[in-house]
């Protein structure tokens, strides 16, 4: 069998905690009474939070199911802290600069933390992912995203 994957355990735990925080905060979003639209303002953040919890649990279980234990590497803890800090900054940036700018910055940052050092490729991935999400949620599903910087 494999060894305990401390990165999986640490990342899974962080993802579960951030997902739970997202679900809790999504529950605080104002939902107008009598809203008949199935996709209200809570839908996207609630779905994101539940998905984060589920995937975090899968990652946590995967790391814990390994037969042998290895000592936690300081790099593992640092990466988890950097990811968690990135999510917190992303939430703050959403309110300040809007979805598009915050998402491009957040995806670029997360790619850098994961070891991506090809800055042009990271920027292209960030812009492409943001554009796809913007079109999907704002234009196709008609879900309002935080505005800012002209959008």
C-alpha positions, 0 to 999 in steps of 0.5 A: 500500500502507499504512504500517508499523503500528508499533502492530501490530508492537509489540502483535504482538511483545508478544503473541507473547512473553506467549503463549510465557511462558504456554505455558512456565508452563502446562507447569509445571502439575502433571498427575497421572499416568494422567489420562484426562480430556482437559481437565486442569489444563494445557488452558486456559492452554496453549490460551490461550498458543498462541492468544496466540502465533498471534494475535500472529504474525498481528498482527506479520505484518500490521504488517510487510507494509505498504510504508512505515515510520513512526517508532514513536510513544511512545504505541505503546510506552507502550500495549504496556508498559501491556498487558504490565504488566497481564498480569503484575499479572493473573497475580499477582492470580489467585493472591491474589484468584482468577479472578473478581476478577482478571478483572474488574479486568484486563478493566476495566484493559485497556479503560481502556488501549485508550481506554475512558473510559466506566467504567460500560460498561467495568465492565458488559463486565468483569463480563459477560465474567467471568461468561460465562467462569466459567460456561463453564469452571467449570460447563460444562467443569468446569475448576477456576479459581483461587478467592478472594473467596467463589468 
